Amino acid sequence: MRDKDKLNIGITCYPSLGGSGVVATELGKLLAERGHQVHFITHSMPFRLTGYHKNIFYHEVEVSDYHVFKYPPYDLSLAAKMAQVANMQKLDVLHVHYAIPHAVCAYLAKGMVERPLKVVTTLHGTDITILAHNESMADLIRLGINGSDAVTAVSNDLIRETQERLHITRPIDLTYNFVDKRVYYPRDCSRYRCDFAPKGEKILMHVSNFRPVKRISDVVDVFRRVNEEVPSRLVFIGEGPELGKTMARVREYGLEERVLFLGKQDEVAELLSVADIMLLTSEKESFGLVALEAMACGVPTVGTTAGGIPEVVKHGETGFLSDIGDTDSMADDCIRLLTDPTLYARVSANCTKRSQTVFCNDLIMETYEDIYYRILGREREQVVRERVCAVE
């Protein structure tokens, strides 16, 4: 990359467990590999940003505990930190993930900086599918979106909902989530299979933050039916408010010996390769990053048609989708996959191929780069893009 193509980019995201933080962090790492300087501006170190990375810098947001504040003013502290970093590091672009509060904070920061600063806002879902239903929050979200120089969303379904619910007329770029093909790929994890399924049972897996919208009780219901036909194990990864209810349902069905709770896991690529099927039973899902991560590891998803999931999982090709709550249909699809080796092999191969083409990390990263250069009014050396990324 030529020096004039290199950018100073600020990134703000939720640094804890969650798909948006994963995507933002992985994007930052890829941009840094390309030679851009990337500055993360968050209240804590993003959990995927471990170890040293060339061209990556971290700026912690400290919140004032001034006694007159009933609640610490994190949003104002974040805006001030954004402006400070933009001035000191001569940022070209501030890329924020989630409209609330990050896009609004970036809007404030832009008004405080001493040099031109462009703002890109990426919508991931909850700020639109949940927060935008509150009229007072909707006004703030609309301000953040309209005050950005570019707006992206992770699925066509999310673009549609944003435009309809908030009456947004400005263009919104589609930028799918992605996986790094160097990290997510089919691998031999037989040593883990012995731990999870010592008698050679099939393994179903669910990964989430255990929020109500994930409908985790449906996961247990699907597994109970599958296990009656095909000896299986269920592996849960993650923590959240529905964890206790999920454990109670497992006990209610007498499945304690067949269900394993691994809790929070920061690195899941190897664990995903252990699974035979990923279960995604959500009632709201703007994209479904875990389905893509499983797909890249050759693991089909059985789930619902909620939100953007059908843009990730192609029904009958890379998995199977049913109406929300239709656990019988989902169980039938699991049983069909697990008892038909030819069907499973075809779907698994399709998973790997689709992840390496439509959701290739190189392609999505260059899409973001194009957006940065577009709003900066810059031209760069013509890049010939390979639409199909070969496995390294």
Secondary structure, DSSP 8 states (H G I E B T S, - for coil): --GGG--EEEEE---SSSHHHHHHHHHHHHHHHTT-EEEEEESS--TT--S--TTEEEEE------TT-SS--HHHHHHHHHHHHHHHHT-SEEEEESIIIIIHHHHHHHTT-SS--EEEEEE-SHHHHTGGGSHHHHHHHHHHHHTSSEEEESSHHHHHHHHHHHT--S--EE----B-TTTSS----HHHHHHH-TT--EEEEEES---GGG-HHHHHHHHHHHHHHS-EEEEEE---TTHHHHHHHHHHTT-GGGEEE----S--HHHHTT-SEEEE--S--SS-HHHHHHHHTT--EEEE--TTHHHHS-BTTTEEEE-TT-HHHHHHHHHHHHH-HHHHHHHHHHHHHHHHHTTBHHHHHHHHHHHHHHHHT---------SS----
